[in-house]
Amino acid sequence: MRLFARWFAQARRADPVYHNAMTLATVAASGAPSARVVLLKAFGDEGFTFFTNYHSRKGRELAGNQRVALVFWWSPLKRQVRIEGRVTPVSRAESEAYFNSRPRAYRVGAWASRQSAVIASRRALLAQARQAAARFANGDVPCPPHWGGYRVTPTRMEFWTDQPNRLHDRLAYRRVRDGRWTLHRLSP
Ligand SMILES: Cc1cc2nc3c(=O)[nH]c(=O)nc-3n(C[C@H](O)[C@H](O)[C@H](O)COP(=O)(O)O)c2cc1C
């Protein structure tokens, strides 16, 4: 986690906007994987936290299978970090605290969008957004019950660095027991 924190800080300096974008892979009940980009909002010894709609495709897949993979590709640094582990939903209080820190328009949007559902048209989406804005016009926008965070507890983390002649560095950490990790260097 200390190495991740160091690389993350360097990535932030190189790309202040999207250094926290990570690919999240989930697995459906059929065994089929799917992947999409989400934003890392917090990390620490307890894991890696992102926020989403619990009724989305990823939310449904995570309800059936907690196992995930995350990938960061920091192009300015020519570094990749791969993380594997299991998700657990964060507490309601933590989801609400983060939700309430977001701009009002984003909070309204969370009520307007049934993430991953088919919609008739962009016009229909904008009409839903207007309805949500009207509904909350005179007050606070609460956190929807279907919106919140997940935390990934890592069991494997791999740090990849580009090196000349395709002889890249790969450092693979695997969590064993009592919070201890093993470290192996892998062939590129
Ligand atoms: C840069 C970037 C950041 C994104 N961040 C998030 C995010 O933090 N949470 C989220 O639910 N979707 C985020 N998305 C949208 C997802 O990639 C995806 O379209 C959405 O979550 C629906 O995925 P699903 O149908 O697999 O559930 C982001 C997309 C991009 C390109």
The ligand as a Tripos MOL2 file, in Angstrom:
@<TRIPOS>MOLECULE
LIG
   31    33     1     0     0
SMALL
NO_CHARGES

@<TRIPOS>ATOM
      1 C1        -13.3080    8.3680  -16.7090 C.3       1 LIG1
      2 C2        -14.5680    7.6610  -16.3010 C.ar      1 LIG1
      3 C3        -14.9330    7.6560  -14.9700 C.ar      1 LIG1
      4 C4        -16.0900    6.9840  -14.5510 C.ar      1 LIG1
      5 N1        -16.3830    6.9230  -13.2150 N.ar      1 LIG1
      6 C5        -17.4540    6.2090  -12.8090 C.ar      1 LIG1
      7 C6        -17.7030    6.0320  -11.4080 C.ar      1 LIG1
      8 O1        -16.9320    6.4700  -10.5270 O.2       1 LIG1
      9 N2        -18.8150    5.3270  -11.0530 N.ar      1 LIG1
     10 C7        -19.6720    4.7830  -11.9850 C.ar      1 LIG1
     11 O2        -20.6520    4.1700  -11.5850 O.2       1 LIG1
     12 N3        -19.4420    4.9180  -13.3050 N.ar      1 LIG1
     13 C8        -18.3440    5.6050  -13.7410 C.ar      1 LIG1
     14 N4        -18.0860    5.7270  -15.0780 N.ar      1 LIG1
     15 C9        -19.0370    5.0950  -16.0440 C.3       1 LIG1
     16 C10       -18.7390    3.5870  -16.1500 C.3       1 LIG1
     17 O3        -17.5860    3.3840  -16.9520 O.3       1 LIG1
     18 C11       -19.9360    2.8000  -16.7150 C.3       1 LIG1
     19 O4        -20.3320    3.3290  -17.9580 O.3       1 LIG1
     20 C12       -21.1540    2.8090  -15.7760 C.3       1 LIG1
     21 O5        -20.7600    2.7000  -14.4180 O.3       1 LIG1
     22 C13       -22.1220    1.6660  -16.1070 C.3       1 LIG1
     23 O6        -21.4320    0.4460  -16.0300 O.3       1 LIG1
     24 P1        -22.2150   -0.9570  -15.8500 P.3       1 LIG1
     25 O7        -23.3590   -0.9410  -16.8480 O.co2     1 LIG1
     26 O8        -21.2030   -2.0180  -16.1640 O.co2     1 LIG1
     27 O9        -22.7070   -1.0410  -14.4330 O.co2     1 LIG1
     28 C14       -16.9210    6.3500  -15.5130 C.ar      1 LIG1
     29 C15       -16.5350    6.3600  -16.8680 C.ar      1 LIG1
     30 C16       -15.3770    6.9810  -17.2520 C.ar      1 LIG1
     31 C17       -14.9770    6.9230  -18.7180 C.3       1 LIG1
@<TRIPOS>BOND
     1     1     2 1
     2     2     3 ar
     3     2    30 ar
     4     3     4 ar
     5     4     5 ar
     6     4    28 ar
     7     5     6 ar
     8     6     7 ar
     9     6    13 1
    10     7     8 2
    11     7     9 ar
    12     9    10 ar
    13    10    11 2
    14    10    12 ar
    15    12    13 ar
    16    13    14 ar
    17    14    15 1
    18    14    28 ar
    19    15    16 1
    20    16    17 1
    21    16    18 1
    22    18    19 1
    23    18    20 1
    24    20    21 1
    25    20    22 1
    26    22    23 1
    27    23    24 1
    28    24    25 2
    29    24    26 1
    30    24    27 1
    31    28    29 ar
    32    29    30 ar
    33    30    31 1
@<TRIPOS>SUBSTRUCTURE
     1 LIG1         1 GROUP 0 **** ****
